Amino acid sequence: MVSTYGGVDPVSPVDASDLKLVSPAATSHATNSVVSSFDNAMVVTVFFATAAAAGVTGTPPTGETERYDLFNGNLQGLSSNDELQAASGATGVKTATSSQSVKSYAAILTLRPA
């Protein structure tokens, strides 16, 4: 899946980013916090679940808009969410949940405004 964002610096779009493995399997999937250097940065979170059983659903972090939530019942799932952060600084930890316990990767990044 691909998401498109407007108003982002086309030369250097990513301001800050982090990826972590959430293990062991759980229903809570938290990113680390990153620090945005810019006001009005878009915060994007992506959660990739491994070994997800059929019927698993995901809930985005509080305050974020879910862009897609795909659990194909084929042992994997993917969720993408975002929110605008008005002031520069730490994003804080963003936590998504799943209806069943799964191992996952939790990614967070901030997009540099144009």
N, C-alpha and C positions, 0 to 999 in steps of 0.2 A: 504494500500500500504506500501511496505517496500523498503527502499533504502539501498544499501550495499556500504560501503566505505573501501578501502584498506589503509594501512599505518597509521592506527589509533591505539592508545594505547588500547590493548585488556582488560586491567584491569580497567582503569578509562578513558573511551572514551570521556566523556563530560567535557569540560573545563568551559564553561559559558553558561547559558541559561535564557530565559525569555518568558513568555506567557502573552498576554493581550487580553481583549475583545475589539474589535473595535465597538463602539456603539455610536450613532445610526447608522442605515444603511447608507452606503456610497459607492462610487466607488473607493475610495482611502483607502488602508489598510496598515498601517505602524506598524512595530515592534518598540520596544524600542531598544536602543543601548546597547550592552553588551561589556565587556572588555575581550579580549583574552590574556592569559598569555604567549602564545607561538607564535613564528614565524611559518609561513607556516601552520596555522590552517585552516581547512575547515569551512567556515561559511555556515550554512544550515538554510533556512527559509521555514516555512510551514504556509499556510493560509487555514483555514477551514471556508467555507461560510455556513451560515444557511439561510433558506428561500430564496434560489436562484431559480429563475424561469427558465423554459426551455430556452435553447439558450444562457445562460450566458457564457461568455468566460473570461479568466484571462490573464494578462500580468505580467511577473515576474519583480522583482526589476531591475533597471538598473545595468548592469554589471554581473548579475547572469545568470547561465544556468538553464533553466527549465528542470526538470527531469520528471514531469508529471503534467497534468492539467485535472482533471476529474470533470466535471459538468454533473451529470447524469439526470438533468431535474426533479429530484425527491426531490427538495427542499434542496439540499446540494451540496457542491463542495469542492474539495481538490486540492491544488497546492503545489509542493515541488520544491525548487530551491537551487542552491549552487554556491559558488565561493571561491577560495583560497585567503586567506589574508596573504600576504608576511611577514608583520611585526606585532609583538604583539601590543596590544592597542585596542582602541575603534573600534567597527565595524561600528558605525554610524547607523542611522535609515535606514531601508530597506523598501521601499514602493512598493507594488504590486497594480495593478488596476484591476477592473472588469468592464465588459461592461454594467452592470446594478447595481443599488444600492442594496447592501446586507449587513446584519450584518455578522461579521466574528471574528474569533480568529486569532491572528498573533503570531507565535512562531519563535524564533531565538535561535540558539545554535552554539557553536564553538566546533569542534572536536579536541581533543589533539593528536598531531602527535605521532607516535610510537617512 
